[in-house]
Amino acid sequence: EAGVVQSPRYKIIEKKQPVAFWCNPISGHNTLYWYRQNLGQGPELLIRYENEEAVDDSQLPKDRFSAERLKGVDSTLKIQPAELGDSAVYLCASSKTNSGRGYEQYFGPGTRLTVT
Amino acid sequence: QKEVEQNSGPLSVPEGAIASLNCTYSDRVSQSFFWYRQYSGKSPELIMSIYSNGDKEDGRFTAQLNKASQYVSLLIRDSQPSDSATYLCAAISSGSARQLTFGSGTQLTVLP
């Protein structure tokens, strides 16, 4: 079974520029998550999708961050404009609802963003 | 107060020893708990999940859960240098189903 796919793996941009991250979840996983991980910290949830619906975006800085999950599969997370403090690793994860496995989440390789 | 607390370490153990990693959580209603392993520069990898009080064993790994004490632990038997990584404890919070709250991680080094 293929894992969660993310691209790009690395991105370096100047502040105030836009950036977008893409995620393809594990086949059959209807729940998709975007996390941000700062150095030395655990991942922090930005947004959770159940199929196409964003059901938890309370941690998403909506003034500059946006996300979409068209057709309930792939998802894109966008930052516009980027700030220096956005430098972090952006992780996508997926899980299968009602799998009987307690919402186990599987992570993609992440995108390391550096804002200069 | 952080909802999931871990000793940040670093924790060093000799090869072949038992490594013990500990985690406490503040949300008494949390029901599901997970341990993730994260190698430097890599993403978290799920290694154990536990939902009931007691022990759960998987190979060299044993997860222990004590809901009364709000305590979760991970034991790694016969530690190997390849086990050197940061171990993240996570809990499903009661406020939002499937929202994982992570601790900051414990860095483990297994010395050859």
Interface residues (C-beta under 8 A of the other chain):
Chain A: T31 Y33 G40 Q41 G42 P43 E44 L45 R48 D56 V89 L91 S95 R101 G102 Y103 E104 Q105 Y106 F107 G108 P109 G110
Chain B: V4 S8 Q31 S32 F34 Y36 K42 S43 P44 E45 L46 S49 Y51 L88 A90 I92 S96 A97 R98 Q99 L100 F102 G103 S104 G105
